[in-house]
Amino acid sequence: MINNKESANQIYLNYIIVSIVIYILGSLFIPLIEIDSVQYGNICREMLQNKSFLQIYDQGKDYLDKPPFLFWASSLSMYLFGMNDFAFRLPSILMAVVAIYSTYKFTLLYYQKEIATLSALVLATSQAMFLITHDVRADTMLMCWVILAIWKFASWLQNKNWVSLIIAFSSVGFGMMTKGPIALMVPIFSFVPHLIIHKQYKLLFRWEYLVGLAIIIILLLPMDIGLYQQYDLHPEKVMYGKTGTSGLRFFYWTQSFGRITGESIWHENDSIFFLFENLLWGFLPWTLFFIIGLIFELSQLIKNKFKITSSHEWITVPGFLITYLALGSSRYQLPHYIYVVLPFISIITAKCINNTVISKGNNQIFSKIISIINSIVFAIILVLLVYLLFVPFNSNKVLITCLLILAAVIFTLILLYNDNRIPKILHFALFSILTTNLFLNLFFYPKLLEYQLGNKVSKYIIDKKINKNDFYLYKITDSRSLDFYSNYSFKNIEDFKILKKGDFILIENKNAPDSTLTKFNKIESIPSFHVSMLTGEFINPATRDSALDYFYILQKK
């Protein structure tokens, strides 16, 4: 048992602060990754340059995929702090911090402070959080808006404070501007079971909800106007292979519910287990605790014949399960879709850690088994880290070795100083995930991103002071990183005849026959790889060359 709970909470807070520092380091040292993160950054760049904030374009073409809030927030940040990686990521990092705080405050409404702090810690140190604060997706902001809405609505249920209700519905509105109706559905999935199991049926229908609905409608008006002007007023536009596309219908139905009904054209990863399989690594180092915690929560509900005390919540478990089933029913899924309920997963996990590791009670043997299994997992994480730091790339091995030794010394001192204020297994888990992501952010990702085509070409253009107006692309499908880092929209051509003497062109090796090369001087050869789709062939230096695509920078004779 922990003798000083306040001391334990302070240790948890320190670890959370370290996690946030690692988020920031990732935003400073890692270039934006193709495809999504760079695409969003480039859309923000175009939005600022064209001053088109309601109608969204991607490389000059109509963009009908994600709602605009991410682009609005990041473009504002880029306006204030410049056209760079950190400015683009800053709003997402800030909202990740708000999500951590909101998780703490929501948990505190129903549980003791130690579980609330532990919930925030689990969320802050899950692998997914380190990933989505540098490889930015809309899900980071969506998660924030949803847990903020959950916290404030739960607070309103307890105190009937109008400010809490207004913030809750405003958060839903901003969440819908971030990723559509899922921001409304998750709170519904969470609170309806809670109110039903507590037999608070009158709270299912309150006149205050009409005010909340009005708030949502008002907040969504700018987005709706932009969609209507860009698409509904122009049925002649061809979107996804057909004309007559309604932007409003797309966002409010097709993009969300259409993936379940089959109306959406997207079909990929439609297994009900896909999201869970990806959660196994995305929620490291806490995955095992979460699985055990979820099983325990469900077994307790069944054991108690679906009855819970009036002071307990039944928000997190159904919020996770129903959302998971809804997302898992989609015919198009990506691993980060489930991250919207990471706060719920973190709370379930924190309760399990508290029950099995901190307040062991009579479960000493069970706790020991869990600790041993988790220790093996954490050791594997560190072994993989060492492999990624020393094998794939020519990194500064002396510096990395010294820093790893320093990290090990610090970890040892923490254990010696800890005096059982928190269990050693938690220190081991936190050390493994924090060290891994710190070193990945500082050493692995920057080396990996050297193989992203646009970054290298942009650096070459800037270093050689090439006039961007004289630089062209030939059948290059993914040039957003080049556009973003050059702060310029390059022309993609399919006919060399428009080029004049002295012009430069970027061309892939397979598109450059010898007959073409005779008319150009080969200036630079650039190896490239789709870094978001790592393979063993690429990671292994001995076989990497066969995994690379080669591009040339040519100059017209």
Stockholm file with secondary structure:
# STOCKHOLM 1.0

chainA/1-557         MINNKESANQIYLNYIIVSIVIYILGSLFIPLIEIDSVQYGNICREMLQNKSFLQIYDQGKDYLDKPPFLFWASSLSMYLFGMNDFAFRLPSILMAVVAIYSTYKFTLLYYQKEIATLSALVLATSQAMFLITHDVRADTMLMCWVILAIWKFASWLQNKNWVSLIIAFSSVGFGMMTKGPIALMVPIFSFVPHLIIHKQYKLLFRWEYLVGLAIIIILLLPMDIGLYQQYDLHPEKVMYGKTGTSGLRFFYWTQSFGRITGESIWHENDSIFFLFENLLWGFLPWTLFFIIGLIFELSQLIKNKFKITSSHEWITVPGFLITYLALGSSRYQLPHYIYVVLPFISIITAKCINNTVISKGNNQIFSKIISIINSIVFAIILVLLVYLLFVPFNSNKVLITCLLILAAVIFTLILLYNDNRIPKILHFALFSILTTNLFLNLFFYPKLLEYQLGNKVSKYIIDKKINKNDFYLYKITDSRSLDFYSNYSFKNIEDFKILKKGDFILIENKNAPDSTLTKFNKIESIPSFHVSMLTGEFINPATRDSALDYFYILQKK
#=GR chainA/1-557 SS CCSCHHHHHHHHHHHHHHHHHHHHHHHHHSCCCTTHHHHHHHHHHHHHHHTCSSSCEETTEECCSSCSHHHHHHHHHHHHHCSSHHHHHHHHHHHHHHHHHHHHHHHHTTSCHHHHHHHHHHHHTSHHHHHHTTSCCHHHHHHHHHHHHHHHHHHHHHHCCHHHHHHHHHHHHHHHHHHTTHHHHHHHHHHHHHHHHTTCGGGGSCTHHHHHHHHHHHHHHHHHHHHIIIIITCTTSCBTTBSCCCHHHIIIIITTTHHHHTCSSCCBCCCTTHHHHHHHHHTTTSHHHHHHHHHHHHHHHHHTTTCCCTTSCCSHHHHHHHHHHHHHTCSBCCGGGGGGGHHHHHHHHHHHHIIIIISCTTCHHHHHHHHHHHHHHHHHHHHHHHHHHHSSSCCCHHHHHHHHHHHHHHHHHHHHHHTTSSCHHHHHHHHHHHHHHHHIIIIIHHHHGGGCHHHHHHHHHHHTTCCGGGEEEESCSCCHHHHHHHTSCCEEESCGGGCCTTCEEEEEGGGCCHHHHTTEEEEEEEEECCTTSCCHHHHSTTTHHHHCEEEEEEEEC
#=GC SS_cons         CCSCHHHHHHHHHHHHHHHHHHHHHHHHHSCCCTTHHHHHHHHHHHHHHHTCSSSCEETTEECCSSCSHHHHHHHHHHHHHCSSHHHHHHHHHHHHHHHHHHHHHHHHTTSCHHHHHHHHHHHHTSHHHHHHTTSCCHHHHHHHHHHHHHHHHHHHHHHCCHHHHHHHHHHHHHHHHHHTTHHHHHHHHHHHHHHHHTTCGGGGSCTHHHHHHHHHHHHHHHHHHHHIIIIITCTTSCBTTBSCCCHHHIIIIITTTHHHHTCSSCCBCCCTTHHHHHHHHHTTTSHHHHHHHHHHHHHHHHHTTTCCCTTSCCSHHHHHHHHHHHHHTCSBCCGGGGGGGHHHHHHHHHHHHIIIIISCTTCHHHHHHHHHHHHHHHHHHHHHHHHHHHSSSCCCHHHHHHHHHHHHHHHHHHHHHHTTSSCHHHHHHHHHHHHHHHHIIIIIHHHHGGGCHHHHHHHHHHHTTCCGGGEEEESCSCCHHHHHHHTSCCEEESCGGGCCTTCEEEEEGGGCCHHHHTTEEEEEEEEECCTTSCCHHHHSTTTHHHHCEEEEEEEEC
//
